[in-house]
Amino acid sequence: MTALAHRPDSPPEGEPTEDQAKIGRSLFMALDLVTWEKDESVILEIGWSAVWWQPVDPEEPFGEFEEMTDKGHYM
């Protein structure tokens, strides 16, 4: 048996797991750190941006999805 074999307690192939249904299907995140030129161990700015998709109706994991975004910046 290989490590990728189907486990008896996992959902049938192609169906989302319980965790996937909670967080959506995909998440993409970008992180940007700006450091001080004289000492790169000093972080001056942190910025991030994220996009993911959530089901419109949580009861239908294969229904429509809407795009969710978040971004932030600390100085």
Residue, then its C-alpha position, 0 to 999 in steps of 0.5 A: m500500500t502506498a502513502l497516497a492510497h485511499r483511506p477508508d475514513s476519507p471521502p470518495e475521490g473528487e468530494p471535498t473533505e470537511d476542512q476543504a469545505k470550511i476554508g474554500r478550495s484555494l488560497f493565494m497569498a503574497l507577503d512583502l517585507v521591506t528591510w532597512e538598507k544599513d541593517e537588514s535584520v530591521i524590518l521597516e514594513i510588512g504588507w500582505s494580500a490574499v485571495w480565496w474562494q468561499p461557497v455562496d451556500p455552505e450547504e452546497p460545497f459544489g455550488e457557486f463560489e465567491e471571491m474573498t480578498d484581504k490585504g494589509h500593511y504595517m509600518 
